[in-house]
Every structure is written in C-alpha cells, then in structure tokens.
C-alpha cells in the first residue's frame, strides 16, 4: 500500500471523480489505498458507498421530488418519486440529476419492481416453476439430481431479478454498475439517505394491467 505522502496526479483524481461522483478527497484517499490503480480505487469507493448507505438506511427520508420523463415523441412516459432527508438536498443539482437518470433508466429498461423484496411470492414461485419445467424438458439437464437443478434455478432467478427489479438492473449510462451501486454512491456523495419510493411507466397502446408496477 502506498504511504500517505505518495503523489497521486490531479488528472487521475479527476478521472475517478467523474466515474464515481465521489468527493475529491475521497477519490485521492481511494487511489492511495489502491496504489494508483483506477479500477481498484473504484471498487474501494463502491464498498464504502454500500457501507455508508447501510448506515443511513434507517434514517427517515420524507422530503424529495417527483421527476418525470417523456420519451420517443410522447410514446413512453415515466413518473418517479425519490425521497431524501431534507428540502435542501431535494433542491440539490446532484440529487435532481440522479432522479432524472432514474427516469431514463425506467423508460429504457422497463423494470416491474423497485427491489427484489417487492416481487410477490406467487410471481417468484411461478418463475421457478417455469425455469424448472424448461430444465426438465432439456435432455442435457433432465437427469441431473434435484439439488443441481435447484442451483441452476436459483442462478436463472438471479437473471430474472436483474431484468425486472430496478435496483438490480445495470445502469444504462454505465453497464459496469447497478442502480443499487449508483444509489449507494449518491448517498455517500450527498450524505443523506435516499430512497426510490415508487414509479409508474406508461407506454402508448399498453393495457392498464401491464402498466401497473
């Protein structure tokens, strides 16, 4: 590990800040811990962001904004409520930019739920049944032991979550991170608990049932 006096170039700090949104001093410290490795510094900041987010998760978030986005010439529309702790942060440009990014994500990736804990148990069970039936009808998998099939089912269920749950989706502007990681980084940067409370996505021609989240 580098000593605290090791020189880290301002350009490298700037590059890390642009990629993570973390503060300048946080970026410099992470780069020093990572011996100047940009990829390792990003991982350090992500882990720190998750820890900070976990600490702040119990704090009440009752302020915030409702952000909107209209896409494809009026064919797709999104409303999302994102909460923070104070009205001051609700007016912060970084917070509002994050809210706008979430509306873009929802418009493009069409999640059905915010987190995997929001997915109804009957939906999960039905998905497991479908995956298991597909495996059992495949000659390559049909003879595998039940515990092996169950492991495969759980792996495929993870991909289901990554498609349908907003926080598990990869960020459309940066496929190297998930929306949960983006959220964690914003909590760390802003210093308040941030909660994606609810959203609705409309698309011209869809039925009322398919529009519900």
Steps between C-alpha positions, in 0.01 A plus 500: 500500500623849420602730783276803574759726332491315167424739218177431310455709186216751489397356164454152650298644790285691251445185292394300806266777612336513157444123504370470857367841604693475829668804658852603404656401834316166502632429150856592596488277811357210299774534237768503769354184656487342153863585413377725221284231336184660364299175491598409858416852618154473342441173687613660828258790452214264412555298816513819703183623335316179590614530862391864523165420339438220750570736793264765367221262394319532834481878479166648396477632143183707474610779266586462133357551154284342234694487175352439155622401157327473164671284239462404132296806406238442765476121468651422842459695824649451847427648842721413796501614863844515661532600865780654704524632855494878447344753267849645450620177337174470301606822324858379449609463135673166567183358656284626214740364240482161673119514490512578128737207441252271675216616273720429197582156639134414552404623153775298332517183712132467603540351849190357667611546861740719698671219692483121514320527835209660311450197276190306618569148624259347248690666214829358629352152538349513151834608354674210679241257361556627146879480529487150651261378229734634233796320659313171535396510135862545394673157455830653620349590837209258551710232672686732734435462876234723657754705700694576181182608320406720797840670483448569129150633572637743762764620253240565232278670759783747559482595132124546541564749781765678294243553226187587698630677814623858462770481768644180348512637145825620346510878457433592137765775513762272660449122456780433752277598793147421615236752600554391863868589470410832337258570787766412758749737338248786508422435867872514573551815290198691632516376859131422544281193470342482154206274420345420162146487632277415204465538126257457217581448133245553224534390139251586229288197410568289810214365710429638846608172661840496326564860605479419871827459693 
